[in-house]
Structure formats: C-alpha cells, structure tokens
Amino acid sequence: MKHRLLSRVSLLCPLCGNDLTLSETFMVRGGELDEGLLACTSMRCRKLYPIVSGIPLLISDLKGYCASNHLLAEKLRSGALHARMYRALEKHWSLQVRALDAPSSPPDAYRKTLAYYLCRHYHDRITLDDSVASMVPLTSATALYHLEYLREMMGAALRGVGADLGCACGRFVAELAPFVEWMIGVDCCFDYLEIARTIMKTGKWAFSLPMSGTIYRDAIVQAPPAAGENVDFIAADCTSPLFGGGKLSFALAFNVLTELPCPTLLVKNADAMLTPGGLLVLASTYNWQAPLRDELLGELEKSYPTYEELFRELLAGREWRRLLSGPYTLVKEENMAFGARYEHRMFLFYIMHLMLCRKGGQAGEVPFFLSGEARE
C-alpha cells in the first residue's frame, strides 16, 4: 500500500463506517508499505486491520478468511512476515499462525476457479509449456476487447481516482492505471489480489490450466511489468463501507452484482464513493439466483419481460431511491457478448448488459436514477 493512498481516498472501517488511519508500520519495501496496521478512528470501535504484502485486509473475520485463501495462509505459515506482525496477529485476532492448516496442494475446485479468472483476464498473455500454437484464440467478447471499448466510451471521464469493484486478478486495474491519477482494485479474495500485484511487478504468474476433467498442464501468464506507482489493491467486501468523501471519478463493477447476497449495498457504496459527475459502470448478466431474484424483484417480474428492464426499474424505484444521494443519468446502455475459457478447449459465451451512469448527469443526458423525485 502506498502511503499516498490515504491522501487520495478515505478508507472506512467496514464495521462502523468511520475513517481508518495508519496505526503501525512494520515493514517498507521499495517505498511501499508492505506490512502494518490500520486502525479505526472511532473510540467505540478501534478495530484494527492488517496490511499484508502491501494489501490492506479490511476483513472482520480474519481466522475464517485465512482458511479460504490458500496463498495468504501459506504466506503466514512461511514465517516471512515481520515478527511484530505475527505478534499483532496473535494479540489482536488470537490468530495462532502455527495452528493454521499446513499449506498443501490447492483443491481441484480452487485451481479451476483460479485458472478461469486468469484466462478471463489474461487470455492473450497465456502460454503453455510446449503447445502455444494449440491455444484457441479469443478475438472479440474478451476482457481485453471490453477494456479498449471502455476506454473509448469513457473518454475524458477516465481521469482522477478510479476503482474496480470486484477486480479479481486485476487486468482492468493494470490497463486503466496509465490513464488516471490513481487506480484501486478491490476484491474479497486476497489470493487474486496477490496474483494481480505479482503480475504487475514481475510480469509473470505460473498456474495450472485445466485441460479436461482433472488433467492439468503448466501454463504461465506473461505480461509487461508495470511500475504500479499509482495502483493499490484492497481486500474487502464491496457491500461494506469502503471509501468515504466522494472522491472517485469512476467506479466499475463488471460481473459482480449477481454474485452478491445484497447487490443494492454495492450500488449504495459506489454512490458514496463518487464525486458529482462521476461515472458508475455496471455490467452483468443480471441473472439472479432464485431466492435473491424473488427478494429483489417480487411482483415486478410479472410486468417486465427482461432482466435489463427489471434492473432499471429497481434502480429508479422507491426501494433504491432512498439509498442514493441524488439523481443519476444514463449515458450509455447496451448488450455485449462476453467470452471466457473454462478449460483448454472449452469456452463460455454469454450476454452482458452494460450501463454507464453519471452521478448528477450533464445537459442532454437521459434521466435514469430518479433519486428523491417521483417519476412522471
């Protein structure tokens, strides 16, 4: 984490929503805060959050979190962290590092999910050990294609401080960073963020690519290393308080909403992050799981034939209106194809609905989020 990050944005305590401040510094590498502690400024809360590998862990249940992040558990057990960090983990979180499960080969489901995200983000940068030519190319409908389109679509709005909410392995963060003052990647998974930072710094990450069933081949992501002087990654839940002060010029949420138990909270948090005139970019299949769909949509599903129309109605409806600070306008809306590799020769293609919305709007733009106003 760069020391300058806290001068760009206000990090918030996910439990109480108050500001966080740097409490202790344990290790600095290359001018970057690699290990330390963040503290909530509320006297009632005073919750502490560790910084590991330069990534703030804004996580309330650290024990459970370590169990679900293989790379984090491996790093803690390796003994590579500063002694003061280990003492802090034991004192403040009762986390006995020696009691963590010993690192072992990641389970098959973990390896497949990781490979899916790497292929989804870095499909054009992956090579196999001895069969580069056999990699089936993906041309359009990929993350890289949508990145280029997004840069063109956002135009002059691509500036200031931006955030990718649910950034996974960080391709969008790396590609957008050269165009902005500061770029922040947020994801609930430490392992993905550690991979994103490593690829930016070294240009490489080795992994196992599923070929068929449980058969894997060695593969490697090779990308040009980036300076990353204006990039930070944060491990956090995007539905909890995250940034305050309305300082972000734009916030992205690609294929995230349908994965959340309460997607309305992500939109509420994004609204609090954005400066007036800032852009909120939402892209998703909006293919809700049945319990969540019923809770969110209710009777609306009987009246609106498509998920896009349902989602627009929810955003402009009474239940959402009270969550937002003011009116938004729709800048652009369209359906886009998205493709991702599941295995060496198996691909998934689906339609992603894109909405680019401006907080407050500009002259000539279509009214969209009608916060605080009754619709005509």
Secondary structure as UniProt FT lines:
FT   TURN            3..4
FT   HELIX           5..8
FT   STRAND          10..12
FT   TURN            14..16
FT   STRAND          19..29
FT   TURN            30..31
FT   STRAND          32..40
FT   TURN            43..45
FT   STRAND          48..52
FT   TURN            53..54
FT   STRAND          55..58
FT   HELIX           62..68
FT   HELIX           70..77
FT   TURN            78..79
FT   HELIX           83..93
FT   HELIX           97..99
FT   HELIX           108..122
FT   HELIX           123..125
FT   STRAND          126..128
FT   HELIX           132..134
FT   HELIX           143..154
FT   HELIX           155..157
FT   STRAND          161..165
FT   TURN            168..169
FT   HELIX           171..176
FT   HELIX           177..179
FT   STRAND          182..187
FT   HELIX           190..202
FT   STRAND          204..212
FT   TURN            213..214
FT   STRAND          215..222
FT   TURN            229..230
FT   STRAND          231..236
FT   TURN            238..239
FT   STRAND          243..244
FT   STRAND          248..254
FT   HELIX           257..259
FT   HELIX           263..273
FT   STRAND          274..284
FT   HELIX           290..297
FT   TURN            298..299
FT   HELIX           300..303
FT   HELIX           307..316
FT   HELIX           318..321
FT   TURN            322..323
FT   STRAND          328..343
FT   TURN            344..345
FT   STRAND          346..359
FT   TURN            363..364
FT   STRAND          366..369
FT   TURN            371..372
//
